[in-house]
Amino acid sequence: MKVAGRVGAVPPYPFVEISRKIAAKKAQGIDVISFGIGDPDLPTPPSVLDALHKASLDAPNHRYPESEGLPEFRGAVADWYKKRFDVNLDPETEVVSLIGAKEGIGHAAMAFVEPGDIALVPDPGYPVYSVGTLFAGGESYLMPLMEGNQWFPDLDAIPEDVSNKATIMWLNYPNNPTGATAERDQFAKAIEFARRHDVVLMHDACYSEIAYDGYQPLSLLQVEGARDVCVEFHSLSKSYNMTGWRLGMAVGNPEIIEALRVIKSNMDSGVPQAIQQMGIAAMDIPDGEISDRNEIYQRRRELVVGALRALGLTVKHPRASLYVWAGVPEGFTSAGFSERLLEETDVLVSPGTSYGKWGEGYIRLSLTLSDEQLEKAVDRLSSWSM
Ligand SMILES: Cc1ncc(COP(=O)(O)O)c(C=O)c1O
């Protein structure tokens, strides 16, 4: 059997390694508390489940969906963008449904990257940006995210021969794993770069609805000129506790959306219609319910930041996202610190290097465990002597 080279070329998915470690401990009867994976513990809201039930009884929803999504779903996305960001979208040409943002992110490279092309990819970052590039035969140029640069890539440091070969650039704010947010001037710089180098700007905004202290993350499409060069990826996963249902959308420049639709319509058959109906109900949830949910995460954020600071780690409160990103104490590597923590406290955190080499020196903690588990973990951390 000849397995294609790209299969072997994929680095191990970091979460597979995390799951393996948890399983090994659990097999020994150990109660591991995991801050590893960003998968909300909170349930899908009841109104969204009601919509699924109702839609599941409607026979037309039992048939193949269209790849681009139901007109009603795309209309609801456009309404949501107007309400949330004051951005007007044409649901016909500027919106496409996704089987979760991951699917769209993976397929986007197929639409814009060919052998010899470069994708500009943040490091540390969500691994699918570079894996999609690899599958499309392109090469990733890693843009380091560093604290000194507010975790935004230094676009002036990208060599001219790289930017000349680049066809896409990935950005992700609120950011996984650093929890950083980006402001208008940073986005404006990226738009200017994309125009100058004829690069498609892919903005992954999957965490835009998880924010603290009243902060409201921006859409890149709120910034002047974005629509000429940009597509934005969204996910209902984190916004509405719907990771298991697989629903997201890409919005923005119609040419980019059409290219993505062509790839998708030849690779998948779209999102089940009943699940799109869930999305329509989700985007109609009152703002108050979303802020109540965010308050739960915010309480957890306080507990986690406090416990880490007490241990001597350097950590700032993230303004958004599900993640606390903390610098490990002197003398530790990310992996060394995480391994010792797991061995001695049965608390699992992700080493920053799971998200790229520039994640060295940091660990990531996800706020998606129950309050009870979280309090237990905080107790373990506070009685740990390193
Ligand atoms: C930055 C980022 N983008 C995209 C995704 C995938 O989202 P979805 O569940 O919609 O596929 C994740 C999931 O963890 C993520 O962290």
The ligand as a Tripos MOL2 file, in Angstrom:
@<TRIPOS>MOLECULE
LIG
   16    16     1     0     0
SMALL
NO_CHARGES

@<TRIPOS>ATOM
      1 C1         -8.6440   29.2850   16.4830 C.3       1 LIG1
      2 C2         -9.6450   28.2330   16.1480 C.ar      1 LIG1
      3 N1        -10.2350   28.2500   14.9670 N.ar      1 LIG1
      4 C3        -11.1360   27.3150   14.6340 C.ar      1 LIG1
      5 C4        -11.4970   26.3150   15.4960 C.ar      1 LIG1
      6 C5        -12.4700   25.2630   15.0620 C.3       1 LIG1
      7 O1        -13.7810   25.6260   15.2960 O.3       1 LIG1
      8 P1        -14.9820   24.6880   14.8610 P.3       1 LIG1
      9 O2        -15.4290   23.9440   16.0530 O.co2     1 LIG1
     10 O3        -16.0220   25.6360   14.3440 O.co2     1 LIG1
     11 O4        -14.5060   23.7870   13.7670 O.co2     1 LIG1
     12 C6        -10.8950   26.2480   16.7570 C.ar      1 LIG1
     13 C7        -11.2420   25.1730   17.6840 C.2       1 LIG1
     14 O5        -10.6900   24.9770   18.7300 O.2       1 LIG1
     15 C8         -9.9450   27.2380   17.0880 C.ar      1 LIG1
     16 O6         -9.3380   27.2460   18.2830 O.3       1 LIG1
@<TRIPOS>BOND
     1     1     2 1
     2     2     3 ar
     3     2    15 ar
     4     3     4 ar
     5     4     5 ar
     6     5     6 1
     7     5    12 ar
     8     6     7 1
     9     7     8 1
    10     8     9 2
    11     8    10 1
    12     8    11 1
    13    12    13 1
    14    12    15 ar
    15    13    14 2
    16    15    16 1
@<TRIPOS>SUBSTRUCTURE
     1 LIG1         1 GROUP 0 **** ****
